[in-house]
Amino acid sequence: MAILWFSPPVYVKTEHDGFRYGVHHVEAAAEELVLWTKRGPKWQKAERACMSAISGKVSPQRARDAFEEAAKEEGMSFLNRSSHGSPLVQPSVPVETERPGEIRNVNNAETAGEELMKWTKRGPCWDLAVRVCHAVIFDEMEPEEARKAFLAAAEEEGTLLPPMATS
């Protein structure tokens, strides 16, 4: 079965204070819901939405929206600057993922950080990009700096695609 991705991710609290988990797909949302001890009306709606998305009855985006509402209701939402993470940077940076032929458009520091953690070369540009993305997430640097560092790291890794590859 294919993974039912949605965007932007929903960030939720973890059992470790100050840490968060970015939920990017319906299956992960359903797994998170099972872990929560509070199960109010929005939790129930999210659980139904996730099951409906898995069975193809509703879109992954609809399940995402219900999951985000449940996270807020249950006190599990981990908000940073906005409900969708750090500010967007434009234009996004297209990179090839670990799955051949799959492209991911990176447009914020959280997504850049997640992508960086999957890479294997981890050279000097990678190291700088990780540090810059962290600083942007914690409001210590501007988002454009993360974009520049991520661009250099993607080129170093060999995953950077030309902008026209995404059309």
C-alpha positions as CSV (number, residue, x, y, z in Angstrom):
1,M,0.0,0.0,0.0
2,A,1.3,3.5,-0.9
3,I,2.0,6.0,1.9
4,L,-0.7,8.7,2.0
5,W,1.4,11.9,2.3
6,F,0.1,15.3,3.2
7,S,1.6,18.8,3.5
8,P,2.4,20.7,5.5
9,P,3.3,18.3,8.4
10,V,1.5,18.5,11.7
11,Y,4.0,18.9,14.6
12,V,3.0,17.1,17.8
13,K,4.6,16.8,21.3
14,T,6.6,13.7,22.2
15,E,7.2,12.1,25.6
16,H,10.5,14.1,25.7
17,D,10.0,17.7,26.8
18,G,10.8,20.2,24.1
19,F,10.9,17.6,21.4
20,R,8.4,17.3,18.6
21,Y,7.5,14.9,15.9
22,G,6.5,16.0,12.4
23,V,3.6,13.9,11.1
24,H,3.7,13.8,7.3
25,H,1.3,11.1,6.4
26,V,-2.0,9.5,7.3
27,E,-0.5,6.3,8.6
28,A,1.8,8.2,11.1
29,A,-1.2,10.3,12.2
30,A,-3.2,7.1,12.9
31,E,-0.3,5.7,14.9
32,E,0.1,8.9,16.9
33,L,-3.7,9.0,17.7
34,V,-3.4,5.6,19.3
35,L,-0.7,6.8,21.7
36,W,-2.8,9.7,23.1
37,T,-4.6,9.2,26.4
38,K,-7.2,11.9,25.9
39,R,-9.8,11.0,23.3
40,G,-12.3,13.8,22.8
41,P,-14.7,14.5,19.9
42,K,-12.0,15.8,17.6
43,W,-9.8,12.8,18.4
44,Q,-12.7,10.6,17.3
45,K,-13.2,12.6,14.2
46,A,-9.5,12.4,13.3
47,E,-9.4,8.7,13.9
48,R,-12.4,8.2,11.5
49,A,-10.8,10.5,9.0
50,C,-7.5,8.6,9.0
51,M,-9.3,5.3,8.6
52,S,-11.4,6.8,5.8
53,A,-8.3,8.1,4.0
54,I,-6.6,4.7,4.3
55,S,-9.6,3.1,2.7
56,G,-9.7,5.8,0.0
57,K,-12.9,7.5,1.0
58,V,-11.4,10.9,1.9
59,S,-8.2,12.7,0.9
60,P,-5.1,12.6,3.0
61,Q,-5.4,16.4,3.3
62,R,-8.8,16.0,5.0
63,A,-7.3,13.5,7.5
64,R,-4.4,15.9,8.1
65,D,-6.8,18.7,8.9
66,A,-8.8,16.5,11.3
67,F,-5.5,15.3,12.9
68,E,-4.3,18.9,13.4
69,E,-7.6,19.8,15.1
70,A,-7.4,16.7,17.4
71,A,-3.8,17.6,18.3
72,K,-4.9,21.1,19.4
73,E,-7.9,19.7,21.3
74,E,-5.8,17.1,23.1
75,G,-3.0,19.5,24.0
76,M,-0.5,17.6,21.7
77,S,0.1,20.4,19.1
78,F,3.6,21.7,19.1
79,L,3.4,25.1,17.5
80,N,6.4,27.1,16.5
81,R,6.0,30.4,14.5
82,S,2.8,29.1,12.9
83,S,0.9,25.9,12.8
84,H,2.9,24.9,9.8
85,G,6.5,25.4,11.0
86,S,9.0,28.0,10.0
87,P,8.3,30.6,7.3
88,L,8.2,29.4,3.7
89,V,11.1,30.3,1.5
90,Q,10.6,30.8,-2.2
91,P,11.4,29.5,-4.6
92,S,11.4,26.0,-3.1
93,V,14.4,23.7,-3.6
94,P,13.6,20.6,-5.6
95,V,15.6,17.5,-4.5
96,E,15.5,13.9,-5.5
97,T,14.5,11.7,-2.5
98,E,16.0,8.4,-1.6
99,R,13.3,6.8,-3.9
100,P,14.4,7.1,-7.5
101,G,12.3,9.4,-9.5
102,E,10.6,10.9,-6.5
103,I,10.9,14.7,-6.0
104,R,10.4,16.7,-2.9
105,N,10.1,20.5,-3.0
106,V,11.7,21.9,0.2
107,N,10.4,25.2,1.3
108,N,11.0,25.5,5.0
109,A,13.7,24.7,7.6
110,E,11.9,21.8,9.1
111,T,11.5,20.0,5.8
112,A,15.1,20.8,4.9
113,G,16.2,19.3,8.2
114,E,14.2,16.2,7.7
115,E,15.6,15.7,4.2
116,L,19.2,16.4,5.4
117,M,18.9,13.6,8.0
118,K,18.3,11.1,5.1
119,W,21.4,11.9,3.2
120,T,24.6,9.8,3.4
121,K,27.5,12.0,2.2
122,R,27.3,14.5,5.1
123,G,30.1,16.8,4.0
124,P,30.9,20.3,5.2
125,C,27.9,21.8,3.4
126,W,25.6,19.3,5.0
127,D,27.0,20.1,8.5
128,L,26.5,23.8,7.9
129,A,23.0,23.3,6.5
130,V,21.9,21.3,9.6
131,R,23.2,24.0,11.9
132,V,21.5,26.8,9.9
133,C,18.2,24.9,9.7
134,H,18.3,24.5,13.5
135,A,19.0,28.1,14.0
136,V,16.1,29.2,11.7
137,I,13.7,26.8,13.5
138,F,14.6,28.6,16.8
139,D,14.4,32.1,15.3
140,E,18.1,32.7,15.4
141,M,18.6,33.2,11.7
142,E,16.4,34.1,8.7
143,P,14.7,31.5,6.6
144,E,16.6,32.6,3.4
145,E,19.8,31.5,5.1
146,A,18.5,28.0,5.5
147,R,17.5,27.9,1.8
148,K,21.0,29.0,0.8
149,A,22.7,26.4,3.0
150,F,20.3,23.7,1.9
151,L,21.0,24.5,-1.7
152,A,24.7,24.1,-1.2
153,A,24.2,20.8,0.7
154,A,21.9,19.4,-1.9
155,E,24.4,20.2,-4.6
156,E,27.1,18.5,-2.5
157,E,24.9,15.4,-2.0
158,G,24.0,15.3,-5.7
159,T,20.3,15.5,-5.1
160,L,19.6,19.0,-6.3
161,L,17.4,19.1,-9.3
162,P,16.9,22.1,-11.7
163,P,13.7,24.0,-11.0
164,M,12.1,22.9,-14.3
165,A,12.3,19.2,-13.2
166,T,9.3,19.8,-10.9
167,S,6.9,21.0,-13.6
